[in-house]
Amino acid sequence: MNAAAAVREAHQVPERRSIKMWDGEVSCLLWEAADVRAPAIHFAHANGFNALTYRTLLDPLARDMRIAATDLRGHGLTTLAANPKGMRSWHIYRDDIVRTLNELDGRPKLLVGHSMGATASLMAALAKPNWVTGLVLVEPVIMPPAYIRWMKIMRALGLAERVSPLVAQAKKRRGIWPSREAMFEAYRGRGAFRTWPEEVVRDYIAGGTVDFMDDKQIRLACTPGWEAANYSSNAADIWRELDGLRCPLTLIVGTKRSTCPDPVVELLIARRPEIRVVKVPGASHFLPMEYPEIVRREVLGMAGSKERSAVF
């Protein structure tokens, strides 16, 4: 069997499952073909994305690991309340991840996340250290303490939109489309999607849209208002609790407009010298789409699995 065939054989079709909570349902993609004793991981996605966006990243890991990737609140098929006016901080995502871990199989897990999902995963590990065996954080959104204090003041004054251009950009995002194919044609190779493989763009659309107006149109599952609220509420202060980290941590960052810039990495290393830092030259914030093989390598390494060339 050649390497390409081995990769195809390694791919597993994830099962979509809903976890009932008192305030709605959390939608999960589960890869459970691996042995029940295999390492277990939970994956959390970026703001505005969804679990299915990362299918091609996670598929090849499924023969070595049991994987749960969830649609976060306000994203994908998860139905937990997502009122932009009530969004105050990313602690709500921390709490949702903790609840989800509790409702899964109860096993300690390796937490993997991208962007907002990486930050929320770190917060969950700090809240429940005995539940987490390790962290692989890809382009987490971590700001220096001085910026966090400033951002909190700006938000209290109602000026968060002026501070973060991402807030205004999200509010202007087109939320309704005539079809998924029209959305794909508009997105592929353009803007934030220019470095994404087309298959990943299609997964992003498939997992992040719902039928609308009697199935005559589609709309984004993560509304522009909710995406903007996530940006404006980004003042996650992990610094106060960082000394409570009890598991190994690998940090994977790009070199183009990283959301975990060098000064932050230096602060993290000063506080926790044991953190492994992987800097990927040429990678942007969309590192999981651009260099999935590096993310998989680090996840396998964290889990203690042997690397297999056919995975990549």
C-alpha positions in Angstrom: 0.0 0.0 0.0 1.5 3.4 -1.0 1.5 6.4 1.3 -1.5 8.1 -0.4 -3.6 4.9 0.0 -2.6 4.6 3.6 -3.8 8.2 4.2 -7.2 7.4 2.7 -7.5 4.3 4.7 -6.6 6.3 7.9 -9.4 8.7 7.3 -12.5 8.1 9.4 -15.9 9.5 8.9 -16.8 11.5 12.1 -20.2 10.9 13.7 -22.3 14.0 14.5 -23.8 13.8 18.0 -25.6 16.3 20.2 -25.0 16.6 23.9 -28.0 17.9 25.8 -27.4 20.6 28.3 -30.0 22.4 30.5 -29.8 25.4 28.2 -29.6 23.8 24.8 -27.4 21.3 22.9 -23.8 21.1 22.0 -23.1 19.6 18.6 -20.0 17.4 18.4 -18.0 15.6 15.7 -16.7 12.3 17.1 -14.0 10.1 15.7 -14.2 6.9 17.8 -12.7 4.2 15.6 -9.4 4.1 17.6 -9.0 1.7 20.5 -10.8 2.7 23.6 -7.4 2.9 25.3 -6.1 5.4 22.7 -5.4 9.0 23.8 -8.5 11.2 23.8 -8.5 14.8 22.6 -11.0 17.6 22.5 -10.7 20.2 19.7 -12.0 23.8 19.9 -12.3 26.0 16.9 -11.7 29.7 16.1 -14.2 32.5 16.3 -16.6 32.4 13.4 -15.6 28.9 12.4 -17.0 25.4 13.3 -15.7 21.9 14.1 -16.2 20.6 10.5 -13.7 23.3 9.2 -10.9 21.2 10.8 -12.0 17.8 9.4 -9.0 17.4 7.1 -6.7 18.4 10.0 -8.2 15.8 12.4 -9.1 12.9 10.1 -5.6 11.5 9.9 -5.2 11.4 13.7 -8.3 9.3 14.1 -6.5 5.9 13.8 -4.3 6.8 16.8 -6.7 8.9 18.9 -10.3 9.3 19.9 -11.4 12.8 19.0 -14.2 15.1 19.9 -14.5 18.4 18.1 -17.4 20.6 19.2 -19.2 23.5 17.7 -18.8 26.3 20.3 -21.7 28.4 21.5 -23.2 30.4 18.7 -21.4 28.4 16.0 -22.3 25.5 13.8 -25.2 23.3 15.0 -24.8 24.1 18.7 -28.0 25.6 20.1 -26.8 27.2 23.3 -28.0 30.8 23.7 -25.8 33.3 21.8 -27.1 36.8 22.4 -24.5 39.4 21.4 -25.8 41.9 23.9 -25.2 39.5 26.7 -21.6 38.5 25.7 -19.2 39.7 28.4 -16.1 37.5 28.2 -14.7 34.2 26.9 -15.2 32.6 30.2 -18.5 31.4 28.8 -16.5 29.2 26.3 -14.3 27.9 29.1 -17.4 26.9 31.1 -19.0 25.3 28.0 -15.8 23.2 27.3 -15.7 22.1 30.9 -19.4 21.0 30.7 -18.8 19.2 27.4 -15.8 17.3 28.8 -18.0 16.3 31.8 -20.7 15.0 29.5 -18.4 13.0 27.2 -16.8 9.8 28.5 -15.3 11.4 31.6 -11.7 10.6 30.6 -9.0 13.2 31.0 -8.2 14.7 27.6 -5.6 16.4 25.6 -7.0 19.8 24.7 -6.2 21.2 21.3 -7.5 24.5 20.0 -7.1 27.2 17.4 -7.4 31.0 18.1 -10.3 31.7 20.4 -10.7 27.9 20.9 -7.1 27.6 22.0 -7.5 30.4 24.5 -10.7 28.8 25.9 -9.0 25.5 26.1 -6.2 27.0 28.2 -8.8 28.6 30.4 -10.5 25.2 30.8 -7.2 23.5 31.7 -6.6 26.2 34.4 -10.1 25.7 35.8 -10.0 21.9 35.8 -6.3 20.8 35.9 -7.1 17.2 36.8 -9.2 16.8 33.6 -6.5 17.7 31.2 -3.4 15.7 30.2 -1.9 18.3 27.9 -2.5 21.4 25.7 -1.6 22.1 22.1 -2.5 25.7 21.4 -2.4 26.9 17.8 -2.3 30.7 17.4 -4.1 31.4 20.7 -5.4 34.9 21.3 -3.3 36.0 24.3 -2.6 39.6 25.0 -0.1 41.2 27.4 -1.5 42.3 30.7 -1.3 46.1 29.9 -3.4 45.6 26.8 -6.0 43.5 28.7 -6.4 46.3 31.2 -6.7 48.9 28.5 -9.2 46.8 26.5 -11.4 46.4 29.6 -11.5 50.1 30.0 -12.3 50.7 26.3 -15.1 48.1 26.5 -16.6 49.7 29.6 -16.6 53.0 27.7 -18.3 51.4 24.7 -15.2 52.0 22.5 -14.2 48.4 21.8 -15.1 48.7 18.1 -12.7 51.5 17.7 -9.9 49.5 19.4 -10.3 46.4 17.3 -11.0 46.7 13.6 -12.0 43.0 13.6 -15.3 44.1 15.4 -16.3 46.4 12.5 -15.2 43.8 9.9 -17.3 41.1 11.5 -20.4 43.3 11.7 -20.1 44.0 8.0 -19.8 40.3 7.0 -22.4 39.1 4.7 -24.7 36.8 6.7 -27.2 35.5 4.0 -26.4 33.8 0.7 -28.4 32.4 -2.1 -26.6 29.0 -1.9 -23.6 27.3 -0.5 -22.0 27.1 -3.9 -22.4 30.8 -4.4 -20.7 31.3 -1.0 -17.9 29.0 -2.0 -17.3 30.8 -5.3 -17.1 34.1 -3.5 -14.7 32.9 -0.8 -12.2 30.5 -2.4 -8.8 32.0 -3.1 -9.8 35.4 -1.7 -9.2 37.4 1.5 -8.8 35.3 4.6 -9.4 32.2 2.6 -6.6 32.7 0.0 -4.3 30.2 1.8 -7.0 27.6 2.5 -7.3 24.4 0.5 -10.6 24.4 -1.3 -11.8 21.3 0.6 -11.3 23.1 3.8 -13.3 26.1 2.5 -16.2 23.7 1.6 -16.1 22.1 5.0 -16.2 25.6 6.6 -19.3 26.4 4.6 -21.0 23.0 5.2 -20.5 23.2 8.9 -21.1 26.8 9.4 -24.3 27.5 7.5 -28.0 26.6 8.0 -30.9 26.7 5.6 -33.0 29.9 5.7 -36.2 31.2 4.3 -37.8 27.9 3.6 -34.5 26.5 2.3 -34.4 29.1 -0.5 -31.3 30.7 1.1 -28.6 30.0 3.6 -27.3 32.0 6.5 -24.2 31.9 8.6 -24.7 29.8 11.8 -22.4 32.2 13.6 -24.1 35.5 13.0 -22.0 38.6 12.2 -23.3 40.1 15.5 -22.1 37.2 17.6 -18.7 37.0 15.9 -18.3 40.8 16.5 -19.3 40.3 20.2 -16.6 37.7 20.6 -14.0 40.1 19.3 -15.1 43.0 21.5 -15.2 40.8 24.6 -11.7 39.5 24.1 -9.9 40.5 27.3 -9.2 37.0 28.6 -6.7 37.4 31.5 -4.9 34.1 31.7 -1.9 35.7 33.6 -3.4 35.6 37.1 -4.0 31.8 36.9 -1.1 30.7 34.8 0.8 29.4 37.9 -2.0 26.9 38.3 -1.1 25.1 35.0 -0.5 21.4 35.7 0.0 19.9 32.3 2.5 20.2 29.5 1.8 22.9 26.9 2.9 23.2 23.3 2.4 26.6 21.7 2.3 26.8 17.8 2.5 30.2 16.3 3.0 31.8 12.9 5.2 34.7 11.9 2.6 36.8 10.0 0.3 38.9 12.2 0.2 36.3 15.0 -2.4 36.7 17.7 0.3 35.5 20.1 3.1 37.9 19.3 6.7 37.6 20.4 6.4 39.8 23.5 3.6 37.5 24.8 5.6 34.4 24.0 8.5 35.8 25.9 6.2 36.6 28.9 4.8 33.0 28.8 8.3 31.5 28.7 9.4 33.7 31.6 6.5 32.5 33.7 6.6 28.9 32.5 10.0 28.0 31.0 8.9 24.4 30.3 6.4 25.5 27.6 7.4 24.2 24.1 7.2 26.9 21.4 7.0 25.9 17.8 7.3 29.0 15.5 6.3 28.3 11.9 8.0 30.7 9.4 5.6 32.1 6.8 2.5 30.9 8.6 -0.4 33.3 9.3 -3.1 33.1 11.9 -4.7 30.3 9.7 -1.8 28.0 10.5 -4.0 24.9 10.9 -5.1 25.3 7.3 -1.7 26.1 5.9 0.5 23.7 7.9 -1.7 20.9 9.2 1.1 18.4 9.2 3.0 20.5 11.9 -0.1 20.6 14.1 -0.6 16.9 13.7 3.0 16.2 14.5 2.8 18.2 17.7 -0.5 16.6 18.8 1.0 13.2 18.3 4.1 14.2 20.2 2.1 15.5 23.1 0.0 12.4 23.2 3.1 10.2 23.2 2.0 8.5 19.9 4.6 7.3 17.4 4.7 9.4 14.3 3.7 7.5 11.2 4.7 8.9 7.8 1.4 7.8 6.3 -0.5 10.2 8.5 0.8 13.2 6.6 
